[in-house]
Amino acid sequence: MRIKMSVAVVVALLLVNPVITKADCGCGCENCTCSSVDENDIAANNAEEALYYIADQVETDIVRLTVDSADFAIALNAESEYTLLENTSTAYIDEYYGTPAEYVDGDSYKYVASKGHTLVALTLTTENLDRADIQSAIKGISVIYNDETYTGALYNLCHSDDGGKTWTASTSNGVPKAFEINYYYLDQGETKTERVYFDIAVEVESLTDSFILKIPVVNSSGEYEEFYYSINE
């Protein structure tokens, strides 16, 4: 069952379950306090509507967002048949480019996490609801995993302008290559689907572990509203 809780509910929970000391909780840690409210629940409920799920649509007054997929991965598919577009630095690629790959020890991968790290692979659809271009629709995506928050530089793998029917990627020396996203730009009236990823400094116990995805989305005041997606629950 999906549960969405407001900030008021979280405050009420904290009043009923206050922070307790080491002597009360029995955790055995030194110089610490322990909360009887799960830290992930607190973080998730900072949003007006607490938790969303894959394929749920959220929006500010100028940007609509859908998280189409979200996965932990060790490696990403980069072997793709591609066709260069004439006089451009863009290529058509197949539908699997940039998706999580089954990692086989000893094989070579273009996009792979080093030991102690994990890739977070996302497919995001964004729509510009404004009357003008948007310079940075999304900023600072992060993951909450095992009560810790992780973030990293965001890279674009490929994108689609027709809902995933065809995919294109930027190229370097005629070969598809990911590039760092400094600004999540949207043209006036644009809707696009993009495969992106970032590297987090933790090796997850299982690639199917649950986590919370936090995505700040800009509004017309230039502020970023945070939306929280529950993944693998």
Secondary structure as UniProt FT lines:
FT   HELIX           7..16
FT   STRAND          20..21
FT   HELIX           22..25
FT   STRAND          33..34
FT   HELIX           39..44
FT   TURN            45..46
FT   TURN            54..55
FT   STRAND          57..59
FT   STRAND          63..73
FT   STRAND          75..76
FT   STRAND          83..84
FT   TURN            86..87
FT   STRAND          90..93
FT   TURN            95..98
FT   STRAND          100..101
FT   TURN            105..106
FT   STRAND          111..112
FT   TURN            115..116
FT   STRAND          118..128
FT   STRAND          142..145
FT   TURN            146..147
FT   STRAND          148..151
FT   STRAND          155..160
FT   TURN            163..164
FT   STRAND          167..172
FT   TURN            173..174
FT   STRAND          175..176
FT   STRAND          179..180
FT   TURN            188..189
FT   STRAND          191..200
FT   TURN            207..208
FT   STRAND          211..218
FT   TURN            220..221
FT   STRAND          224..231
//
